[in-house]
Every structure is written in structure tokens, then in C-alpha cells.
């Protein structure tokens, strides 16, 4: 997993890993795999993310959720990984927050991180969108830091965010998810991650491939916060053809997102508030008849005051 082209060593290369197994079922302690963390340290630069861990799974037979990691075990793994990575360390270490924990566990996790003075935080969305439950958990987590007067000490990195809240192949526009990361309190936003979804209506193999390609090749519209189908955008034919290429599409959207995050920052530094700017975007006003607007700015602007 650490293999990459030599030219990449000259550029930032951040690894945000989630372990899909319970470490203490395989090893007595993380020291048993300290060699893995030595590679992890050297190949991740300029910052380090302590690996997140999958905390539960869904059993298809019993249709029940099975707990893989308790909160205590999760904290133990974070502490052990931090100890290993901090040896002769010169890089900021970010501790993970699994947003699959419930509200009470999220609250207790925040309290423990405050005690340990872990102030570099990364929210792992694990390929999910920024939705009402996620917003509630993040608000709960940040509130603990605010109540302890430590909100100004933390840096929040959010990554592995689903590009869109929901995406309908028949719709020309889809509400964006990734651009909301800064609004919910993230100082830094990493790459998004989304597995392809199958087309559900009957088509030939080639037709399905082409429809999926068109469906996924959407382009971010910073004026509305929707992702538009390329064919519904205002770009010329040449640009539309370029945007149908997955690699080019990803890079192009990344630049659009980066420019919009800069615009958000500029507005915030001028007005010291982001609510008025964000709520002018039609997607935030329209999604579920304004429900998203209420969730993001529920009677207060405190979460955005320290961006």
C-alpha cells in the first residue's frame, strides 16, 4: 500500500487509512506491528493521520449491527499509535473520530481527547455524505471543546466525504456534500471518496457503462452548490468532452472546490461569519425545503466563528 512513483516523493502525500479489522483480535498491542507504523510515518508527509478503525459491521444473516470496537478499545488503539508515531517526530499528528459512534460515545471521545490534549482532529466520513446525523455528532464533539474553552486550540481535518448528499441519475443536478465541510467546522478538507453505484434499470453492458459515466461526470457549480450533469452545464463542447474523462473531471472539480473554499474564507475574514454567504446558495435554501439550512445554522453561528 506504500508503493508510489518516485516523482511523488517531492509532493505532499497524506495517508488517511481506516483499519477494517480489530487490531486486538489479531495482536496483543500495536507495538506488534510497529514496523507498519514506521513505513506509515515515512510515507505520510507533511502530517500524520492515526488510522481510523471500523467500529461495527452489519450482519446480513441476523440483520443486526455487530460492534467491532468499543470506545475504550478505540481510545487504547489511538494512544498506542500516537506513542509509536511520536518517536522523534517532527510532524503534526491528527487523531481520528469515527462518525459511526453514537452521540454519547462522541461526547466521551471528545472529553478524553481534551484530557490527553489531542488537538489535531480528523473526521473520517468513510465515504458517507454530510447529513443531519453527521452534523449532530460533529456539533456534539466540538461543543465539548468549546465548553472547556479549548475550541481555539484545535485544528479539524475532514476527509473521505461523499461528493453529493444524494444523486439521482434522472436529475440534472445533485446537492453537494463535500463543500459543506468548512461550514460544519473543518479547517482543512481532504479528498472525497465515493464508490460507484450501479444503474438499476435494464440496459446493455455498454449502455450501462456509458450512462454511469455520464452520471458520475458531474461538475461543481459554486454559484448554487449543486453538482450538474456535464451536459446541463454552461461549458462549451470541448470542455464538456474533457469533463467526461474521470481523471480530468476529478482535478477540475478539485480546483472549483478549492476556489470556493478560498471565497468562503475571504468572506469570513471580512464579515466574521459565514452563514449569510452560505445560505444564499440555492442548494442550501432548497434542499428538503430548507431543512439543511436549519441543520447547519440552528439558532447559532458559534461553530463557524472559529474557522
N, C-alpha and C positions, 0 to 999 in steps of 0.2 A: 504493500500500500504506500510505501515511501518512495517508490520509483517515479522519477520525473526527469525530463530532459535537462541537460546540463545548463542550458541557457537560462532556465527558470531560477537558478540559484542566485541570479543577480536581482531578482524581483521579490517582493513580499509573497510569502507562501504560508498562509494560515490554515491549520488543520482544525476543523471543528468536528470531532468524532463522537459518535454515540455507540457505546458497547451494547450489543444485542444479547448479552448473556450476563448471568450473575457471577461476578468475579469470585466471590467467596464460596461458590459451589465448586469452582474449578481450582482455586488456590486459597491457601490459608490467609495470605496477605498479598497486597500489591507489590511488595518487595520481591516476591517470586517472579514477577515479570518486569523487574526494574530495567532490564535491557531494552524492552519495548519503549519505556519512557525515555531512555537515553536517545533512541532514534527520534522519538516524538519531539524531544527538546530541540535537537539539532536541525530537524527538517521543518520546524514551525518557527517562522520569524516574520515580523518583529515581536509578536505577542504569543502567549501560550493559552490555550483553552484546555482546562482539565476536562477529560472526556465525560460527557453525559452518559447516563445509564438507563436503559429501558426498564421502567419500573413495573410494568404489568403487561399482560397479553390476554387476548380473548380466545377462550377455548370454544372451537366450533362445535364440538360434540355436546358439551354441557351448556353452551351458550352463557358462560359465566366469565367474569373478569378474574384472572389469576394474578395475585401480587407476586412480583419477582423480587423487588427490593423494598424493604421498609424504609422509613425516613431515617432511622438510626443507622441502618446499613449504608444508606446513601451518603450520610454525613461522614461515616467512617471511611468510605472509599475516597471522598473528596479530600479529607485530611491526609490520608496516606499518599495520594497522588500529589498533593501540594508539597508535602515533605520531600518527596523524591525529586520533583521538578525544581524545587527551590534551592537545591545544592549548587553553590557557586553560580547563582542565577543573576542575569542582568536584563531579564525580560519581564514585563508585566504579566502576572498570572490571573486569568479570569476563571472564576468558579461557576459551575453550571447550575441552572434552575430548570428542572423538568416541569413543564406546564401541564403535565398529566397528574401531578399531585393535586389533591383537593384543597379547598380554601384553608382549613386548619393546618394541614401539613405545610402549605406555602407560608403561612404566618409563622409557624415554628421554625421553618428553614431560615427565614429572614432573621429571626431572633438569634439563631445560632451563628449565622454569618456575621452579625453585628458583634457578638461576643468575641469571635475569632478575628475580628477586624478584616474580614474579606470584603473589600470594597470595589473590586473589579468583578462585575457580574455579567454572565451571558445567558440570555433566554434562548433556549433551543425550542423552536416551534415544531421541529420534527416533521416538516413538510405540511403542516396544517396552516390554516388561514388565521388572520387576526379577527376573532369573532367575540361575541358577548362573554362567553365563559373565560376566554383567554384574557380579555380586558379586565374582568373582575379579579382574576388571580394576580395579574400584574399590579393592579391598584392596591390590592391587599399587601403584596410584598413591599412595594415602595412606601406604603403608609407606615410600616414598621420602622423604616429608616427615618422617615420624617418625624415620627413621634419621639424618636431617640435623638433628634437634631443631628442626624448623620446623612441626610439626603444630599447635602452639598459635597460629601466625601466620595460618593460612588460614581462609577462610570458604567453605563449599561450598553452591552452589545447584543443585538438581536440578529439571529440568522436562521437559515433553513425555513424561511417563511414561504408559504404558498403564494404564488403570484396574484391570484384572484380569489375573492371571497367565495364566489360561485361562478361557474362557467357553463353556459348553455350553448350548445353547438348551433342552435337555431337563432340565437340572438347576435346582433351585430356588435353589441357592447357588453362588457362584463365588469362588475365593480372590482376595483383593485384592492389588494390586501397589503402588499409589501410597502407601499408609500405611507401607510398608516403607522409604521414602526416608530417614526420620530415623534408622532403625535402622542403615542402612549408612553413616552418617556425614554426612548432609546437615544443614546448619544451617537452610537455607531450602528450602521446597518450592513449586515453581510449579504452574501448571495442568497437567492431564493432557491428552493428545491421543490419540484413537483413531478410526481410520476405520471406518465401519460395515461389517460383514461380511454377505455375502448369506446368505439362508436356502437350504439345499441340497435340501430335499425338495419335491416338487411341490405347489404351491398356486397359487391365482389371484393376480393382482396385488394386489387388495385384501387378501386373506388374508395374503400375504407382508408387506405394509406393516404390518398390524395385529400379526402375530407378531413382526416385528422391533421394533416399538415396545414391545411388552410385554417382549421380551428385553432391550432396551437400558435400559428404565426400571427399573433395579435401584436398591436403596438400601443404603448402607453400614451395617453393624451393628458398632458399636465394641466390643461385648462379645465378638464372635467373630472379627472381621476378615474376615468374608465379605461379599460383595455379594449381597443377597437379591432375588429377584423381588418386585415390589411386592405381588403377590397372596399371597405367602408371609410378608409382614411382619406385625407386630402393630399397624400403624396402622389407624385407623378408615376407613370408606368414603370420607369426604370427603377425608382426607389422601391416600388411595390414588389418588383421581381427580386430585388436584393433582400427585402424583408421576408421573403418566403424561405430563404436559407436559414436554418436553425441557428448556426453559429453567428452569422451576421445579425440576426434578429436579437439574440441574447445581448450582444455587445451594444447594439443600437439602443435597446431598451435600458440597459445599464446606464448609458450616458444620459438618456432622458430623465431617469430617476435621480441620478447624481445632480443634474442641473436643477431639478425641482427641489431637492433637499437643500441645495445652496440658496434657492429662492426663499424657502421656508426660514432658513437661518437668518438671511438678510432682513426679512420682515420681522422676525422675532427680536433681533438685536435693536431694531428701530422702535418697535412698539412694546417689547417685553411681554408679549402674549401672542399665541399662535391661533387661538380659537376663531377670531374674526376672519383670518386669512383662510383657514381650512374649511370653515363652514360655508364659504362662498362657492366651493366646488360642487357642481351639480350632483355628483355621485353621493357625496356625504349627505346632501339635503334630500335626495330621492330614495336612497336605499331603504327598503321596508318602511316607506312613508316617514322618514326622518328618525327611525329608531337608532341608527348608527350614530347620528349626531348627538342624541341624548346619552348614549353609552360612552362616547368619547369625552363629552363635556357635561357630565351630570352635576350641574349646580356649582361647579368649581373649576378653577384653572390651575390648581396647585401642581398637578402632575407636569404641566408644561412650563411652569415658571422657572425650572432649573435647567432647561435644555441648553 
